[in-house]
Structure formats: structure tokens, C-alpha cells
């Protein structure tokens, strides 16, 4: 979509993508959901959410976030309405999203867009609900929303909502998109999915142990495009899958080595180099406002 003009009262806000540096399923919870372990790494790259306050109570989406997605089902609209309901406010907003993060890639694009709406409208509407309350509202929208609300790299457990901030070394990522939209529910239902992995510890992660992604072997067998991208990325490093999507990545210690790897894979893979963030670009933008 064409970005709205700032002169019309719009303001642009970052909605960073994320990576899951590993993802394990350690069992089932009493509520039937899978118990997960992961580390979320925020990226200095993602969507841009444009927001303009309204004097009435309407939440109006401008443009299509995703083709064919009704406004009422869009996470950014649902986030704004959930905030209205939680705070009992009569203010509204116009919202438009510049999408860069592919859907179904496991990069958290929709969840991050929703978190940006929550954080920004909390400020615009002068609600002052605080991080914990906003994260709780975010959890009703999706398990990945709270990490974007809090805006810090984190060790996560539960369904992904139990977060402990972690310090991660600077890193750059060769991020590749196989162009496959993954149905998360279908992956969780896969009979071959490993659902009882031994719980990992922070020490395991810090030591560099290969903790893996439970969904990687399932998706590589089911999707030839994902397997093909893994084969190409293996020429320049150790490829990994992020989340329950099709996005693949290789981690590098320097931008130069990541750029060199991108040059080696050339046009055979739809890829880019992105930097890991130590703190969400959204929080930086809010602090600077």
C-alpha cells in the first residue's frame, strides 16, 4: 500500500519481526495447549504501522493488510478494539499497515503489528495502562503478541507468554523466504511432530547446544520449497527454521560475513540481511516521541 501522508495527521511506527532461535515442545498443558520453550530474537526490520487518532470511536483500517483479509479479522483492528474495551474509551483510530514481513513465515508480522497498535494507542489515547496490562490484552490476540509489547529479547515458556529477558550478542541474519504460507494448526496436528522433548535450560542455550526447532523436520518433508532453501543456505552456514512458519535463517557474527553469504546464494533464494535488535525499535521510537 502507499504510505499515508504525515501531513494528514498520520504517524509511522515500527513493527519489528522476530526469530525463534530454537523451539521445543515439552508436553501438553492442562488447558490442552502445547507447552513450548523458545528464545525470541527481535529484528531491526519489519512492517510499518501508520496510525492517526480519530475523535469518534471508529477503528478504520485503510488498505488491505493481507489480500482478502476482512477488516474485522485483522489483528490490528482487533487489537485496537480490545484496547477500547479494556479501557472503556470512546476514542478511535485510523490504521494502515505497510507489509514487509511475509505471512505464514514464522516471523511474527501480524502479532508485531497488533503490539504496535496497543503500545501506540495506549500513548495516543493517554491511557497509561502499563506494560503488564498491555501484554495481557495482547495475549488474548495471540501467544506472540506479549513479547512484542514488552520489546525485549526473551526466553519464553508456556504458550510463549511466560517471558524472561535475555541478553543476546550482536548478530546479523541471512533471512530467506521460501514463499510458503504455513498453516500453524496443521503443523501442530502432524502425527510425526515431537511433542515430548526434554526441557532445555538457559545453560544449554548459552553453551550453544543444538536445541533445534520441533517443526523443522515436519515442514522440510512436507514442503519441497523449504527443503530447497535449506539446501541453498547450507552452502553458507547452518540454516534454521523460525517459529511455526517457513522462514529460514543463518546467523552471523558480523554484517560483513552475512553480506558475503547473501552474495554467495545470489538470486537462487529470496533473501536479505537483517540485524538483530537488543531492544525493540518500537520502544526506541516511543521514547523519542
DAWO-V43099 format. One record per residue. N is the residue number from 1. RES is the residue in one small letter. PHI is phi in whole degrees, 0 to 359 (999 if undefined). Layout:
[[N,RES,PHI] [N,RES,PHI]]
//
This chain:
[[1,x,999] [2,x,283] [3,x,296] [4,x,298] [5,x,284] [6,x,297] [7,x,291] [8,x,267] [9,x,94] [10,x,281] [11,x,223] [12,x,265] [13,x,226] [14,x,286] [15,x,229] [16,x,291] [17,x,281] [18,x,219] [19,x,240] [20,x,262] [21,x,287] [22,x,201] [23,x,203] [24,x,240] [25,x,250] [26,x,253] [27,x,150] [28,x,245] [29,x,275] [30,x,298] [31,x,275] [32,x,94] [33,x,284] [34,x,286] [35,x,271] [36,x,244] [37,x,226] [38,x,199] [39,x,240] [40,x,271] [41,x,244] [42,x,284] [43,x,244] [44,x,270] [45,x,192] [46,x,169] [47,x,278] [48,x,236] [49,x,253] [50,x,260] [51,x,227] [52,x,224] [53,x,290] [54,x,240] [55,x,281] [56,x,268] [57,x,265] [58,x,284] [59,x,251] [60,x,242] [61,x,270] [62,x,254] [63,x,79] [64,x,255] [65,x,299] [66,x,226] [67,x,304] [68,x,84] [69,x,273] [70,x,298] [71,x,303] [72,x,295] [73,x,264] [74,x,287] [75,x,299] [76,x,291] [77,x,291] [78,x,297] [79,x,295] [80,x,297] [81,x,290] [82,x,296] [83,x,292] [84,x,304] [85,x,293] [86,x,295] [87,x,260] [88,x,54] [89,x,247] [90,x,253] [91,x,275] [92,x,233] [93,x,199] [94,x,264] [95,x,224] [96,x,221] [97,x,237] [98,x,270] [99,x,274] [100,x,238] [101,x,281] [102,x,293] [103,x,286] [104,x,76] [105,x,264] [106,x,78] [107,x,258] [108,x,78] [109,x,302] [110,x,296] [111,x,295] [112,x,291] [113,x,302] [114,x,296] [115,x,295] [116,x,298] [117,x,300] [118,x,299] [119,x,294] [120,x,288] [121,x,291] [122,x,302] [123,x,283] [124,x,298] [125,x,274] [126,x,56] [127,x,273] [128,x,62] [129,x,290] [130,x,91] [131,x,300] [132,x,297] [133,x,294] [134,x,294] [135,x,295] [136,x,294] [137,x,296] [138,x,300] [139,x,297] [140,x,291] [141,x,264] [142,x,173] [143,x,294] [144,x,272] [145,x,296] [146,x,303] [147,x,294] [148,x,286] [149,x,298] [150,x,283] [151,x,74] [152,x,226] [153,x,302] [154,x,207] [155,x,278] [156,x,234] [157,x,223] [158,x,75] [159,x,266] [160,x,114] [161,x,265] [162,x,273] [163,x,244] [164,x,232] [165,x,304] [166,x,229] [167,x,267] [168,x,244] [169,x,293] [170,x,305] [171,x,204] [172,x,236] [173,x,232] [174,x,273] [175,x,253] [176,x,238] [177,x,244] [178,x,288] [179,x,79] [180,x,251] [181,x,270] [182,x,267] [183,x,274] [184,x,299] [185,x,300] [186,x,296] [187,x,293] [188,x,297] [189,x,273] [190,x,300] [191,x,296] [192,x,273] [193,x,291] [194,x,280] [195,x,247] [196,x,227] [197,x,294] [198,x,296] [199,x,302] [200,x,272] [201,x,242] [202,x,300] [203,x,297] [204,x,301] [205,x,294] [206,x,297] [207,x,287] [208,x,87] [209,x,301] [210,x,282] [211,x,273] [212,x,73] [213,x,232] [214,x,302] [215,x,271] [216,x,300] [217,x,297] [218,x,294] [219,x,289] [220,x,294] [221,x,285] [222,x,274] [223,x,237] [224,x,304] [225,x,295] [226,x,291] [227,x,299] [228,x,294] [229,x,293] [230,x,302] [231,x,297] [232,x,292] [233,x,292] [234,x,296] [235,x,288] [236,x,239] [237,x,170] [238,x,255] [239,x,285] [240,x,224] [241,x,260] [242,x,254] [243,x,59] [244,x,251] [245,x,249] [246,x,261] [247,x,296] [248,x,239] [249,x,208] [250,x,233] [251,x,266] [252,x,227] [253,x,278] [254,x,227] [255,x,297] [256,x,298] [257,x,291] [258,x,292] [259,x,295] [260,x,296] [261,x,294] [262,x,300] [263,x,296] [264,x,289] [265,x,282] [266,x,57] [267,x,268] [268,x,290] [269,x,228] [270,x,282] [271,x,218] [272,x,208] [273,x,257] [274,x,229] [275,x,266] [276,x,287] [277,x,255] [278,x,272] [279,x,211] [280,x,301] [281,x,303] [282,x,296] [283,x,296] [284,x,298] [285,x,294] [286,x,295] [287,x,296] [288,x,278] [289,x,284]]
//
